[in-house]
Amino acid sequence: MSKKQHDTPMLDQLESGPWPSFVTGLKRLAKDSEYMTDLMGQLEHSYKTRKGYWKGGTVGVFGYGGGVIPRFSEVAEMFPASKEFHTLRIQPPAGMHYNTDVLRKMCDIWEKHGSGLIAFHGQSGDIMFQGASTANVQGAFDELNELGFDLGAGPAVRTSMSCVGAARCEQSCYDEARAHRQVLNTFLDDMHRPALPYKFKFKFSGCPNDCMNSIQRADMAVIGTWRDNIRTDEALARKWFDKHGMTELVNDVVSRCPTKAIMLKESKDVCRGPKFRRWRSATRTHWKLTTAIACVVCTASTS
Amino acid sequence: MTGALGTGVDKGVTILMGGKRTLKIGDLMGTVVVPFLPMKTDEDYEALVEIGQKSIDFFAENALEHERTGEMIERIGLINFLEGIGLEIDPSMVSTPRTNPYVRTDGWDDEVAKINARKAAA
């Protein structure tokens, strides 16, 4: 069933070193697949000659004007099995929530219709199903569609991404998944029947940490924020301080705040009421906080 | 400091436009066009879609072939872009103050009245 593997010394070299390599995955697929065997051959050839041998074309599914990246090989005589290696770009769920059942079904579908190689996710957010012949693209898409997924990323409006956000993260400032789906679903027509001068990308991050890197990657970036005061939890702050200490507090927290919202003060300089208790032992002065106060207090002991 | 520092209560979104990656004129970061939009009710989410719709319509009409939104904003100017989308221009959007000390003062009183009216309304 599988043909003899090509000699790939340069690809093999990538497998050495401390980190895992994509080459190991390719080899695993290539053991039972002529398609992947020839793909590795073409990749090795490209590494040797330092040229790419893929050219584009027009490949799609019925009714859509985009969503499939066509790749036709220019060295098909040398590597006939992988002469067409198209990629389907599928929109991920908002917040990228999956269960193992869906993932297994995707793997099965792709092994049946394509190469078995899937990338989660591309830079734009799409799940990349890499490696199908022109004839198989429609069949693969139909099965993925039945699962509930749609093609993404045509030449105009692109697939968007939203962070996990409201589902799991305490920093989330709005319902990113809802905003993502509500905005993108309104523009599905512009995605599948492209009519814009160029690409347009939306990205949704739940807080200023901007895990989706929307400020740099999106034409319209929606970043969660708040306009009143920051909230603090004294007990958790002390727990953090006990674990991380003063150096990290100063260099990694206080000095990194872009708006200088946090100030470091000695505990004796912080206003206090009857909620504080102070006592001396042989070695130092102890402070005991009996109720939460409104600011993060440096707990360095003052002697 | 997870949990020790957390968000405020009056939460919403900031909208930035014009980010792009390297081709042609290099990387651009998005510029803030809406500093704050609350995101609690259905109407709030619809307002977000509205802004997206206006941006895409404006982009479709005014961008050159193969030109990103950020490149278009650099070409036509942020003021024209914001007027085209129907968003308010805020003094905080000025990236560097003018270095020329001379300024025209005709229309000064009108502009002062306008800004005071906006501050009163906010």
Interface residues (C-beta under 8 A of the other chain):
Chain A: V157 E170 Q171 S172 C173 Y174 D175 R178 A179 Q182 V183 T186 F187 D190 A195 L196 P197 Y198 K199 F200 F202 C207 S214 I215 Q216 R217 A218 D219 M220 A221 V222 I223 G224 T225 W226 R227 D228 N229 I230 R231 T232 D233 L236 A237 K239 W240 V253 V296
Chain B: M1 T2 G3 A4 L5 G6 T7 G8 V9 D10 K11 G12 V13 T14 I15 L16 M17 G18 G19 K20 R21 D27 L28 M29 G30 F36 M39 Y45 E46 L48 V49 I51 G52 Q53 S55 I56 F59 A60 A63 L64 E65 H66 E67 R68 T69 G70
